[in-house]
Amino acid sequence: MALSKEETRRTGDGEEAAREYLTFTVGSEEYAIDILKVQEIRAYEPPTRVAHAPPFIKGVINLRGSIVPVVDLRLKFALGEACYTPFTVVIILAIAGRIVGVVVDSVADVIFLSPEQIRPAPDFSASFDTRYIIGLAAEEGRMMIVTDIERLMTSPEMALVDAVLAATEEAEA
């Protein structure tokens, strides 16, 4: 999916207009991510496992000659046992100059959300990590967790993705 839209659009009075978000489900929750981070959506195929990778890194896939690490968001978010169905997909993301795949239970649709529709995440204090949550949005009776997918994928604990990629490239050499 090639996207060449501006990240935000401005209204005539200089205010930020709605952005497009891809919505998907993981477990019983619906999430939304900035569609400009999405490169494509692929059917789930079991990736090649990598030794010593943490459980949430399912492995790597070969995407047109590039080795792409694949992260299972159900496992990353500790939402129970991963179950792969015909609806399970891999969202290929272009983040921080690299390509990463994330496994989700299903993709719903693309929606527009204005800044006013996104409410700050509630403060859960130390019991829950909200660093990767931009906020919560409600649209047409649906509640979505708007996620900063780039911050999540480039976080220190995801540096393991870099280690997995390096180990895979060394093994190929």
Secondary structure by P-SEA (a helix, b strand, c coil): cccccccccccccccccbbbbbbbbcccbbbbcccccccccccccccccccccccccccccccccbbbbbbccccccccccccccccbbbbbbbcccbbbbbbccbbbbbbbbcccccccccccccccccccccbbbbcccccccccaaaaaaaccccaaaaaaaaaaaaaac
